[in-house]
Amino acid sequence: MTRINVEQLRTFLTVVRLGGVRKAAAALHLTQPAITARIKNLEDTLACALFDRHAGGMRLTKRGELLLAHAEKFEHLSEMVERDVVDPQGENAEQLDAIYPVLGPLMGLPELRAP
């Protein structure tokens, strides 16, 4: 299985939060075909449909709802990594030390070594 791309997850979250491809494209400063391609590639990677598409728009499938929960957790973790790498003595540094060894390899991140 191909790895999930971070930009695919961010695109997925933006489509869900803004309610469609057109609004997501505007918010991310991308074309609608670029947004559609990212979502299609994510669906191909996961081997499942994430949205039911119909004349009135798009609605999350059950698997899409599951991915949404995980994508939001990933987004939070990403924010923690960015904040704590920049400020390693930050308030959540201990949390990062606890979760990085588990989630880092799953995300394809290098092993952390003590300074």
BELZI-V258042 format. One record per run of one state. SS is the DSSP state (helix for helix, strand for strand, loop for the rest). FROM is the first residue (numbers start at 1). TO is the last residue. If there is no record, write none. Layout:
BEGIN
[[SS,FROM,TO] [SS,FROM,TO]]
END
This chain:
BEGIN
[[loop,1,5] [helix,6,18] [loop,19,20] [helix,21,28] [loop,29,31] [helix,32,46] [loop,47,50] [strand,51,54] [loop,55,56] [strand,57,60] [loop,61,61] [helix,62,86] [loop,87,92] [helix,93,106] [loop,107,115]]
END
